[in-house]
């Protein structure tokens, strides 16, 4: 987990050196992502654990700026990943939120072939947003491999 957290810390600085939540919340969200990805037993969505961690990093930055429990979507979404239809106590715990997101992402890929339901709730909608976030995570991974 230490290597994943180190990767996430470095990538978060590259992605958004200033556009972020309070430092303690950022640290909690990044640690939660590292914990969830490290404990995940499923096949990586991106092909690697590091890629999955970076995808969650990008997703949570765009959804919450790495804040632990912001509300959104008119009070329907909560947590660093802005999850809906899930108890607030779970989605506001960063490791749980990341674990739930990974499960939802696998279900979205199995059902729709991509992550569009995670972004919009519907297969095929918000494809551009998903593609941009995937590319952003891939770019961070390429940078980390140098």
N, C-alpha and C positions, 0 to 999 in steps of 0.2 A: 504494500500500500504506500510505503514511503516514496518509492519511485514514481508512482502515479501522482501523488500529491505534489511532488517536486515538478513534474511535467505540467500539472495544472496551474501551479503558481507561476511558473515561467510563461506559460501560454496566456494566462489571464493578463499579465503585464503587457504582453505583445498585442493582445486583442483590444484591451481597453485600459490604458494606464491611468485614466482619470475618470471615465464614465462608469462608475461602480457604486455600489452601496457602501455602508460603513465597513471598516476593516474587519471588525469581529464577525459581521454577518458574511462577508466575502469568504473569510477563512472557514467558517462553519459550512457554507455551501460547497466549497471546494473539497473539504474533508469528507463531507457526505457523499459527494460524487465518487471520490477515490474509494471510500468504504464500499459503496454499492457495487461499483465495477469490479473491485477486487473480490468481492464475495459472489459475484454473479456466476452461475454455472451454465448459462445458456451459450449458444454459439454467438460470438460477437457480431453485432449488426454491421459493423464496418470492416470486419475481417480481423481486427485486433482489439485487444482490451484498451490499448492506448487510444486508438481511433474512437472507440465508444466513449471513453472519458472525455476526449476533446469535443465530440459531438454534444455530449451533455453540457460541457462548459459553454459552448457557443449557444446552445438552446437556452440555457438558464440566464446567460447574459442578456440575450434579446428579450426574454420574458420578464426578468425581474432585476436586472443589473446586479445579480447575485445577492439579492436581499432574501432573508429567510422566509418571511411570511407576508408579502404584500398581497393585497386583494386586487382582483381585476375582473374584467368582463361583467361589470355591474354587480359584483359580489358573488359571482358564480365560480370563479377560479381563484385559487390560493397557492401560495408557496413559491419557491424559486423557479419552478417549472410551470406554474399557472395551470395546475390540474383541476379538472372539474369532476363532479360526481364521485368524490372521494372525501372521506372525513377530513376536515381541516386539520385536526391534530396529526394526522399521518402526513399530509402533503406539506405541512410546515416543519416537519422533521427532515432535514436535507437528505440523509441517507435513505430514508423511507421513500421520499419523493423521487429520488433517482432510481430506486429499485422498482417502484410502480411505473415510472416512465419507461424504463427498459422493457417491462412486461407489456405495457401498452404499445410500445413501438414494435415489438415482435408480432403482436396481434395485428397491428396495422399493416405490416409487411405481408403477413400471411393472408390477410383478407384483401388488401388493395394493391400489394406489390410495392408500396412506398410508405412514406411517413405522412402523407397528406392528411389522414384523419387526426393525427396528433396536432397538426397546425390549425385545422378547420372543423374537425368533427365529421367530415365528409370525404369519401374517396375522390381523389382527383382535384379537389379544390385547394387552392393555395400552393400549387405545385412550384411556382416560382420562388416563394418563400422557402420552401423545403430545399430546393436546389441550391439557393444562395447559402443557406446554413450548412448544408453538406459540404459545399465547396470551401466555405470558410474553415470548417473543421479540418478538411483535407489539407488546406494551405498551412494551418498550424502544425499539422503532423509532419508535413514536408520540412518546415522550418526546424522542427525539433530533431529531425534526423540528420541535420547538417553538422 
